[in-house]
Amino acid sequence: MVSEILNDVMAAEKQAAEKVDSANQKAARIIADADLKAKEIIDKAKEDGKKEAESLIRKNSVIIKEILYDSNKKADIASSDIREKAFAKKEAAIDMVIKKIISG
């Protein structure tokens, strides 16, 4: 009777140890899978962030080029206006000098 109880206790301990070992292995697999999934999520987030940054850089580049084009166009117009006014003033000054010389 005692030997049967001891056998039962030993069998139960062995079974418990096997279950603990099995649970530890399963936990290790779950942790490894979770680590892998976390790495995949982080890698995808990094890639998505990189793509978004590249997209924003392209969009901003286009906007900057448009701003520079408009700015250059306005500068060309202003420069042309200044040249026309300077030419007109030069012509008026020449006319005034000629009139002064003629009128003596």
Secondary structure, DSSP 8 states (H G I E B T S, - for coil): -HHHHHHHHHHHHHHHHHHHHHHHHHHHHHHHHHHHHHHHHHHHHHHHHHHHHHHHHHHHHHHHHHHHHHHHHHHHHHHHHHHHHHHHHHHHHHHHHHHHHHH-
